[in-house]
């Protein structure tokens, strides 16, 4: 859906946050923790 409605989502940054909340509450999708991912990637390099 994000691909199909990308233009609308880009117009209002709040839409992206709302989609994240909907995905988490109704579909059980876990949010990506960008900081956690960054540290995990850094540790893989070492």
N, C-alpha and C positions, 0 to 999 in steps of 0.2 A: 504494500500500500504506500509505503514511503516513496518508492520510485514513481508511482503513478501520480501522487499528489505533491511531489517535491517542490514545485513552483509555489504552491499555496503555503506549504510549511516554511519555506524560505522567507516569505513575506513577513511572517510573525514568528520571532524566535520562541515565544511562549508555547506555540503549538508543539514544538519538538519536546519540550518538557512534559506537556500534557500527554502526548503519545507514549512517552516513557512510563508515566504513571499508570495509564490505561493498560499497557502491556504487562506491567508488573502485577497489578491488582486482578485483572480479569483473565490473563493468560499465563501467569506464573513465570514470565520472562524476567530474568535477573538483570538488573542494570549493570553496565560495565563500569568498573571502577578504574578510571584512567590512571590515577596515581599508582594504584596497586599493579596495574598492567605494566606501567613504566618501570617500576622497581623489579618486577619479575623479569622483564626483558634485559635489564641491566645485569641482573644476577646470572642470566644465561650466558652472557658474554664473558664473564669472569671465569 
